[in-house]
Amino acid sequence: MTRETTSTFACMRWWRNAVKDNNGLQVTGLVSRAIWPVNTRGDEVRHVFLSHDSTLLASVNIEETPSGNTPLLTAKLAITETPYIMGLSCSHNKKWVTVCEGKTTTRSSTWEPRKEHQVALMLQGKKASVHIDGHLLAEEMLLAGGRPLEVLRVRFGACGGQESHVTVTNVFLYNRPLNFTAMRAIKDSDPVPTREAAPTPSEKIRVVDSVREHVAGDIGEEE
């Protein structure tokens, strides 16, 4: 792995009620989640470093309809002690819900149970956007003085007593924005390789069939 490579789940440090199966990561149960620090350094581990222009891409399969708004993918952004939160949730009436800087918005677009959806959180300088299956769902301007925000942490799954029933697969992290064509090409590509397969290009490292085989240090129960 080269120094400039971004590594999906390579530095995951905290998880709760999240387990690996043959298809990826199952985030199932009460307060089930997996958390990945980004742009940080600690425990003698150099976590993934991103630019201000980046894309987090993942395939999610919502196994059960939640009783309320349940987070799927959340990113904590900051350049100061005050964090910004951007994320994507699913609602009980099968609507997508976006969160940005504490503002929650229910969108008209719908999700389907037990269907794979490709979701993306994208940063371009001071602009943040959420995409579903390659299409723009929401876009917000993030105002934080004169500096763009940085990703500090990524979370898959629920929080605050909520319950998730989601399978996460094919997670990619790019140090650049992606367009519709690129997202579709990734979604339509061949299944991810096993750990014995040939190395992936240095531009990206994607999570394969075992999350725990691709961590820098031991995964531990969230503190």
N, C-alpha and C positions, 0 to 999 in steps of 0.2 A: 504494500500500500504506500503510495507516494504521499509526501507531506501535504500536497494541495488537494488530495482526495477528500471528499465529504463522505462520511460513512453512516448509513442509516442504521439506527439502533446500536451503533458500535460503542456508544458510551452510555447506554441505558443504565441507570443506577437504582431506580426505585420502581417497585411494582406491587400491586395488591390484587389478589383474585384474578390475575391474568396468567393464562397458561398457553403453552405451545401445543399445536396439533399439526397434522400433516399439511394443512393448508395455510398456516401462518400463526397468528396470535389470537386466542380467544379472550375477549374482555367480557366476562360474564359474571353477574352477581352484584351484590350491594357494594357500592363504592369501588367497583372494579376499575382499575386503571394501570397504565404504565407511563412513567415519566422519564424524559430524556433531557439532560442539561445540554445546552448549546452555548458556544462562545464563552465558556467558563473553563477554569483550571482548578483542579482539586484532587485530593487523594492520590497525588502523583500521577494523575491521568490527564492528558491533554485532550479535552473534549473538542468536538467538531467546531471549527471556526467558519462562520459564514460572513459574506459581504452583506451590504444593505440591499442588494438585489438577489433574491433567492426564491426557491419554490419547494414546498413540501408537498409531496404527492403520495396518495395511498388509495388502495381499494378497500372499501368497507362493505360488509354484508350485514344488514340489520336483521337479526334472527327473530326478534319479537317486537311488537309494537309497545313502546313505553307508556307509562301512565301519565307522564308529563314531558316537558322539554328535557331531553337527556343529551349532554355533550358527547360528541364523537371525536372531535379533533380541536385542540386548543393550543394557541401559542402565546407565551408571555413575552412582551416586547418592552424594552426600556433602554434609556441611556442615563437615567437618573434613578433615584430611589423610588420614584413613583412609576409603577408599571402600567403598561397598556395591555389589554387583553383582546385578542381577536380569535374567533373560533366559529365552529359549525356544530349545530345540534339537530336532533330529530324530534318532532313533536308527536303527541298521541294521535293527532288527526292527519298524520303522514305528510306534514309540511316540513320543509327545511327552515331552520332558524339560524340567523347569523348574529354574532355578538361582536361589537367593536367599541372599545373604551366605555364599557358598561352599558351600552345601548343594545337592547335586544329587539330584533326585527323578524317577524314571521313572514316568510316569502311565499309567493303564489305557487312556486314549483313544488312538486311532490316527490316523495321517495316510495319505493316499493319494497315490501318485506321480502327477505331471502333473495334479493337480487343484488348483484355486485354493482356498486356505484364507485366511480373514480372521483375522489375529492382532492382539492388542492387549496392550500393557503399560499399566497404569493405576495412578496414585498418588492416594490420598485421605488426606491428612495423613500419618500414620505407617503406613498400610496400603498394601501393594502387591499387585496381582493380575494374573494372566495369563488372557486369554480367547481361545477358539478358536471362530470362526464364531458369535460372540455369546454363547457359553456359558462360564461360569466354569470354568477348568481348575485354578487354584491361587490361594491367598490367603495372605499372610504379613504379620505385624506387624513393622515395622522400628523397632527401639528405638535411638534416638540421643539420649539425654538428653531435654531438654524441647522440642527443636525438630524439626519435620518435615524430611525429607531433600529435597534438590533434585537435579534431573537435570543432570549435567554433560556427558555425552556419550552419543550413541546410535551403535551399530554394527550394520550389516547385513552378515551373512556370517561367515566363519570366522576363526580365530586359531590361533596356536601350531602351525603346520605342518599344520593340517587343510585339507580340500578341500571347497569348496561347489559345488553345481550347482542354483542357485535363481534364479528370476526374481521381482523385487519390483516391484509396481505399486500404484497408488492409495494413496499414503501420505498420511495425514492427521495433523495434530497439533492437539489441542484443549487449551485452558486450563481444562478442566473434565472430570469423569468422564462417561462415557457409559453408558447402560443398554442392555439387549438390543434394545429397539425402535429406538433411534438407530443402533446398529451394523448392524442388518438393513436399515434404510432406506438407509444409505450403501452397503452391499454390493449392494443391489438397484437402486441409482440408475443413471442413464445413464452411458455412458463419459465419462471426463474430457475437458474441452475442450482445444482447441489453444491456442497462445499468442495467436492472433488473435481468439479468442472473447471474449465479454463478461466483465468482471471477476467473480471469485467473491465471495461475501459476505465482509465483513471478519472474520467469526468464524473463518474457516479459509482457508488457501491450500493446495491439494493439488498434489503433483507431477504434471506432465503428461507428454507423451510424450518429453520431452527433459530429462534431469537437468541437463545442462551449460548449458542455457538459463536455468536458475533458480538460479544461484549468485551470491553476493555476493563478487566477486573470483574470481581464477582457481583452478580445481581443480588441485592438484599431486599428484605421486606422494608417497605417505606417507613421512615421514622416520623 
